[in-house]
Amino acid sequence: MLNFDVVKDYLGIFDNTKDIQIGALIPSVLKFVSMHIGKPITAEDEIDEGLAFIVSKLIEYFMKDAGLKSYSLSRESTTFSDSIPTYLIVMLEPYKADTSKVSDKIQFFPITGIR
């Protein structure tokens, strides 16, 4: 189950100042991940640590100045990126639905060595 505590643990957030933002982002990010991997996922589903990490990092990405790549104070220079970091998308690949097999169960593959 993916909840505030899981996301906050992965992101190192120890207070409740971001709870509203995290709560708003959890369903949106899960919908994005569901569409990307071709499997429905909700916050109530049991998901492995690897996917919980990816979802948490996506939430972190959207909590920051989304797309802000660099900022310079002298002479006011700001650069934006319009895409989600590639490493997060690549990490979702093992979770993609196998369209050659029809199954109503979600199968997750653990990603080891991350944390």
N, C-alpha and C positions, 0 to 999 in steps of 0.2 A: 504494500500500500504506500502510495506516495503522498506525503503530507508536509506541513510546514516544518516539522522537526527533521525529517529526512533531508529536505532541501537546505535548510539552515545549517545542518551538520556538514554537508558537502561544501557549502559556501563559507563556512566559518563565521556565521552570523549568530551572535549570542544574546541579542536583545529582541524586542518585538517591534522595532521601528520600521521594519520592512514587511511585516506580516500582511498588510493589506495589498501591497504590490505583489508579493509572492502568491497570495491567494487568488488574485486576479489573473496572474500569468500561468499558474499550473494548468487549468483546463485548456487555455489557448496553446500552450507549448505541447501538451499531450495530443491535441488535435493535429498540430503540425507534424509531430512525430508519427502519429497514426497514418496520416496521409502519405508521408514519405516512405514508411516501411510497408504500407498496404495491410496493416492489421489494426483493428480497433483497440485502443487502450484508454482506460479511464483511471482516475486517481484511486479507485477502489480495487483495481486489479493488483495481483501480486506481480511485481516486476523485479528483475534481478538488479544487483548493485551496479553493473555496468550501464544499464539503461537509466537507472536512477541518477547516476553521475552525469550522463549526457543531458538528461532533462534538466538537471540542476544547473549545468553550465550554460544551457540555452536560456534558462531563466535569468542567470547572471548577465548574459549578453544583453537581454532586453531591459534589464533593470538599469544598466549603465546608459550613458548617452548613446543610444543605439546607433551604431555605425560610426561613432567618433573614433577615428584612427589616430589623429595627432592634433595637438593644439599648441600654439606658440603664443606667448604673451607679447613679446616684442614685435611690433609691426602687425599684430593681430592676424595670425594665419591659422585657419582651421581646415582640416581635411577629413572628409567623411568616406566611409566604405558602405556600399549599399547591399552587402551580402553577409550572410551568416558565415562565421569562420569555417573554412574548408575542413579543418580537422574534426569538427563536430559532425559534419555531414558524412565524412568518411567513417567515423566511428559507428554510424547507424547502419552501415552496409550489412554486417552479419545478422542484423535483426529483420532484414527485408523478408517479406512473404515469399515462399517458394510457390510460384504459380503453377508448377507442374503437379503439385499435390493439393487436393482440396481438403481442407481441415477446418473445423470450427474452433480448434484449440490454438491458443497463442503459445509458441515455443520461443523461448529466449535463450541466447547463447552467451555464456559469461565472457566478459573481457577481463583477463587477469593482468595483474601487475600495475593497475591504475589505482591511485588513491593517495 
